[in-house]
Amino acid sequence: MPHGPGPETPGLPPANDPSTEAGSAAGREANDRIEQEHVVLRRLVERLEEANELSRLTALLEELRPLLQDHFRHEEASDGLHAAVAVVAPQRLGSLERLFAEHRQFLRTVDRLLGQAHQLLDGPIAELLRGASQLAWELRCHEESETDLFGETMTTDLGSGD
């Protein structure tokens, strides 16, 4: 995620300008919050890239969804990126709107992936896990029968139990 413009970005009034001190403080606070969210999201995205197991992937997507929603809300807020771009570079508002449209697309994609993951976990994956559990139980019963048979043979039929 690219770094957003901050109060010290060229073209913005300097943070120590008394005429913009209140606005700069609010801008710095919003920028700091967004930057912190970027750090958290980057770490989560790295974990998402490494996920190779469905239940782990699902958990990461479930963690990601509300973080993205809050982060996008902060970026799109009146004191977020829109305000900074509108003041400094209004010619870039179209690009910013495209980025905001991507926000909505990202949320739809996460929702779709979560839906697919839950369908798999509740359907074919659950069936596969039930089948594997049944197989394990049957193998355990089989092994117990073999052990019982061997034990009976050794003690009864071979007469080693006398």
C-alpha angles and dihedrals in degrees: 000000000000119000114259123232114278134201091269094050113124109265095031119101113264114265092240095054104121092212091060100030096115092044092046092051091052090044092050091049092050092045092049091050092049092047091051089050089051090055092051092045093048090054092048092048089052090053090047091053090053096046110116101162123076100227091048091048090050092050091050092049090049089052092045098051100069092038091055092045093053093042093051090047089054093048092048095044122112090259094042134084094308092062093047094048094043091055100040106028113011089167087070096057091100090057090047091051089053089053090050089051087054088056090061091046092051091053091049090049093051089049091050093048091048090051091051092047093050091047090053094044092047095040128026096007092049089048091049091049091048089050092050091048091050090049091051091051092048092048091049090051090047092051091049090051091051091048092049092048092048091047093050091047092051096046102034111023100036093040095230090131094071 
